[in-house]
């Protein structure tokens, strides 16, 4: 199965700065990489995803980049705001080459704190 | 679109009782639903995968007789924690996938406290 490593575990930035969270994966067959935001006491919310046929995807202040050769992908948040404070999880298919019914392997999570 | 609900949001029960948690996909047909458990400040731990109309597949170390999962329709899956004990206290989250959607969409979670 897939192995996903996420860094950093905590990230503290000032409002207006950019934040970058990185994940590496092990299975070269993985072809789909979602990012989730989880606020305290709530379920994770899908914020952006990317397929392996593109190298970058943007949605307003959020972007994800993918480097298939190096097997890593990153979440970029620009012009951070206090409401961006949350735990962010990356994920990759659990078994991209097999039958896993869409199971995902999650990273360890990054606690992002945006200071006003 | 892709809204998943969970009920109840919080439940407190006595040790030895059973608790049922419902997970519903509100605007799409969920061919697959997943149940996770999350401890404080930790990542999501997958407990089981359920496909509509078939038995759930449990992850290693998860007791299938303790955590009963039923996926009776394309919009509803239930998790029943049987004979709950204090160590079962946790945040339980479901997710659903299907309807041509690539990813999983999560419910808001259920906080279970066993006294």
Interface residues (C-beta under 8 A of the other chain):
Chain A: X32 X34 X36 X41 X42 X43 X44 X45 X46 X49 X51 X89 X101 X102 X103 X104 X106 X107 X108 X109 X111
Chain B: X2 X4 X6 X32 X34 X41 X42 X43 X44 X46 X49 X51 X57 X93 X95 X97 X102 X103 X104 X105 X106 X107 X108 X109 X111
